[in-house]
Amino acid sequence: MIEFRSVTKTFPDGTTAVGEFSLVIPARQTTVLVGSSGSGKTTLLRMINRMVEPTAGTVEIDGESVLEKDPVALRRGIGYVMQNSGLMPHFTVIDNVATVLRLNGVAKREAHERARALLDTVGLDQAMAERYPSQLSGGQQQRVGVARGLAADPNILLMDEPFGAVDPIVRTELQQELLRLQRELGKTVVFVTHDIDEALLLGDRIVILDKAARIVQQGAPEEILAAPADDFVAAFIGADRGRRALHLKHTPQGTVVVDADGRAQGTLVQSPTSLPDADPPHEVEGAPREGTAL
């Protein structure tokens, strides 16, 4: 569990990036910090591994302040994936993935064996192991970055807009890959994005931030979609427009789900887990997988 206790951050130029922030991040779930530029979400993320030091307050991991830990050792025990992968251009893929293991004293052969297994985990062909980052596509580089973040088998994985620099098709693939990995690995993931669609797709819990990291609303995706806390949240999630405002349309061929613009998004199908004596819940077949918990 990660806990922020009355954390503030004011930079030397007087800018307050975080003001009196408190939050508990549960273990083995994906918590998404979402907000526009300047909301302090990346600053919060980097306080967890001490890339940014708080001006006041504490950040604790399992009840122990990160300020009491050696920052280098702390960072080596926490996975970190950034927007542009951050790969070392003069290292091969296999050496990039094995970097943290080697820094932790793991023998080269063992580190490479672990790194090769991780290439399989993130869906990369073993033939890419000896290539350099410049020889990979943007999506492949991000997969290498995720593999490197997982190399030391950390309990915590920090992800700072990791899919923001790739095209929409690749981004969708990487999002689905992360959902698969989280189902299999069950890490404590803290994910930063400015994209509410991405937040609703990936998050078990979502924390919506305004300026200076003020929490406007937090909760499960379905809670936020069903009951926006105020007009700011409603506007931010687009509650009254597009594919958020779904309704049923009856046609001669059957009932379909359409969005606010009348475009078909899917059909209703009965859940296989429905109880025979209860009103059967329904799923939208073909609609985006928004609000789905991992």
Secondary structure as GFF3:
##gff-version 3
##sequence-region A 1 294
A	DSSP	beta_strand	2	10	.	.	.	ID=ss1
A	DSSP	beta_strand	16	25	.	.	.	ID=ss2
A	DSSP	beta_strand	30	34	.	.	.	ID=ss3
A	DSSP	alpha_helix	41	48	.	.	.	ID=ss4
A	DSSP	beta_strand	56	61	.	.	.	ID=ss5
A	DSSP	beta_strand	64	65	.	.	.	ID=ss6
A	DSSP	three_ten_helix	66	68	.	.	.	ID=ss7
A	DSSP	alpha_helix	71	76	.	.	.	ID=ss8
A	DSSP	beta_strand	79	81	.	.	.	ID=ss9
A	DSSP	alpha_helix	93	103	.	.	.	ID=ss10
A	DSSP	alpha_helix	108	121	.	.	.	ID=ss11
A	DSSP	three_ten_helix	126	128	.	.	.	ID=ss12
A	DSSP	three_ten_helix	133	135	.	.	.	ID=ss13
A	DSSP	alpha_helix	138	150	.	.	.	ID=ss14
A	DSSP	beta_strand	156	160	.	.	.	ID=ss15
A	DSSP	alpha_helix	168	185	.	.	.	ID=ss16
A	DSSP	beta_strand	188	193	.	.	.	ID=ss17
A	DSSP	alpha_helix	196	202	.	.	.	ID=ss18
A	DSSP	beta_strand	205	210	.	.	.	ID=ss19
A	DSSP	three_ten_helix	211	213	.	.	.	ID=ss20
A	DSSP	beta_strand	214	219	.	.	.	ID=ss21
A	DSSP	alpha_helix	221	226	.	.	.	ID=ss22
A	DSSP	alpha_helix	231	237	.	.	.	ID=ss23
A	DSSP	three_ten_helix	242	244	.	.	.	ID=ss24
A	DSSP	beta_strand	247	251	.	.	.	ID=ss25
A	DSSP	beta_strand	254	258	.	.	.	ID=ss26
A	DSSP	beta_strand	264	270	.	.	.	ID=ss27
A	DSSP	beta_strand	282	285	.	.	.	ID=ss28
###
